[in-house]
Amino acid sequence: MTQAPALSPALTGWSGHARGLLGLAVPLIGSNLAGFAIHLTDTVLLGWYDVTALAGIVLASSLWYIMMLMGSGFAGAVMPLAAKASEEGDIREVRRITRMGLWLSLAYAVFALVVLLGSGHLFAAMGQEAEVADQAGRYLGIAGWGIIPTIVGMVLRSFLTSLERTAVLLWATIGSAMLNAVWGYALIFGAWGLPEMGIEGAAWAALATQTLSTLLLLGYALLRLPEYELLARFWRPDWAAMGRVFRLGWPIGGQLLAEVGLFAGSAIMVGWVGEVPLAAHGVALQLASATFNVHLGLSQAVTVRTGQALGRGDHEGMRQGAVVAIVLSASLAILASALFLLYPEQLLSLFVDPADPKRPEVLAVGVTLLGLAAIFQIFDGAQVLAIGLLRGIQDTTVPMIFAALSYWGLGIPIGYLLGFVLGWHEVGVWIGLVASLVCASVLLMARFWRRASRPLTGLHA
């Protein structure tokens, strides 16, 4: 067995676990927020460009994230498997897992590309307003090609995160976000002599940014970690490693599909209400997504830390690390809720042109939705953290079932019932979101602590 380079020693005790978790999580949180800023920039710029374009990108983003996250399960499987193998000193296993994660992800990306390029007709068939559906289809006709570099980049992120090489993720994503902002502004509004392209300009900027970011990560992996030989004999299949990634990864993709499908389904239902509620829905979700990315960074870090504990056979360390992560996540959720409740109009105003005649309506609807977002903050953080803990112990199938039951068995029906049967419209849809996140957080956290009470040798059996 080829030995991997030594990682930093395990940190023990409550303060040690906090330092170890934050040391890994802070760059991941920064990277997630910078990646989120890429989409946020497009939303803000298009909100200042035209409310119809804003509604279009809200709709387009819903399908984009469904397709991206459904295929990211294989990348998600790479992280705990590679972290465990790295802690055990098996560099060959890390390479095998990562390569087959790339194989599976690329195969999926081809399928997703076909769906994204034909999305214009799909949106129209869903009953969306014709002009909004056209804008969304035009965006994905260009940006859809970005699914290939995006999916590959997610596998590389998991590989680097499992080795605790997270600083490069932060700086690469910050650089990409800055470039996207410049390119997006220039191409959307036609600055500096370039043509004014509106939503299509945002699409070209997104595609260029995604491609550049993935090339940077690939270059780093090849040049700074040559011992892993990621692309050497890349064409050779490894069926055993592929099977491990597939078995762990497809339920991750299913769980993510259930979650993002909940929010996409909510966007579609709000779109039935009208253009203004859909724009307000998109803005409120952008703000909620910013805080979610903080919890996501903690979740990714705790997946690696839990996978490492599994590799060491450190049962008590795994449990202590989980408690530290939960306390940190809850504290951040309370802070975010306070901001949403105290400064809703100031936050929402960042997204809509002051001169737009529809601005007062968008803000009025958005304030109510942001209040509901404040309610579900702690539950949203808890459910994504529980998912990270469960992935660390290689438990993904039952969490997928819990997610499907919570989001589609509870959230969507409640949203439809309250929104359209009882006539509460977008508010009813959002109450469905809250109910589903509460249910998911309770089920998933209970699942982790029940599994964590067992000996480590039986956790991933």
C-alpha angles and dihedrals in degrees: 000000000000112000120234122223112272117266124212111292118266113269116225136196126041096288091042092054090048092052093046093047095046092045089059098033102049095066089043092050090048091048092049092049091048090050090048088050089063091063092035090056091054091049094049094045093047090045088058091043100051138331091227090055089048091053089047095055091045088057094042092048091054092061092038092057093045091056095040097048094042087059096041092076091092090052088048090054092053092063102062094033093050093042091054092046092047092051088051089052096244106141092170092058091050089054094046093050094048095048094051089046087058092048094052093043094051091050090053093046091061090056093046092050092060091053095047095049091053096044098112093074090042093057092048090051089054091064098254120152109277097238093047091048090050092052092049092048092050091051095051093043085072106021091046089078087065091074089085099057090036095056092044090048091053091057090049090049090053092048093050093043092052087057091046091245093138102135091076090054090055097049095041092051094045090052091048092049091052092049092047091053092052095043092043094051092047096048099038096050099025097244126175094020096306121130118267104247104165113196092359089058089056089051094053091048091050093049093050092047095050092049094048093047093053093047089053093052092046091050091050093049093050098043102036099034103037092149089073093059093201097178100034107118087350091164093066113099121227104199097184093053091042089054092053092050093045095049092050096035106050094062089049089054090047092051092049090047090054092050099043089040088059091057093041090050089050090052090051092050092047088049088061088060093056150277097285096051089047092053091048090047090053094049094048091049091050090058092045090048091056091061091040089060089059091055089044090057090052089047093052091048093049090050090058094042092048091047089051090050088051090053091050095042089237104155098167092046090054092053094046091049090052092053092049091050093049093051092049093047094048092049092052091047092055091051092050092049091053092053092049092050098042102041109024099137093045091053095044093046090067090072105049131064109248089223095054109110090217093056097098091052093048092050094047093054092040095056091059093047092047089054089057089047088057089057096054098043097098093044093048090052092047095051096049091045091051089051090053092050092049093048089053090061090042095249109141111133100069092042088056090054092048090050093050092049093047099043104033101021093048115008102050096042092048091047092051094044095050096035102047111008094046093029100236089132116190092000091057091049091053093049085058088055091052093049093050094050092049091052094046094049093052095046096045097045091048089050093053096048091046090053092042090060090067126083112272092242090068100042100089098028 
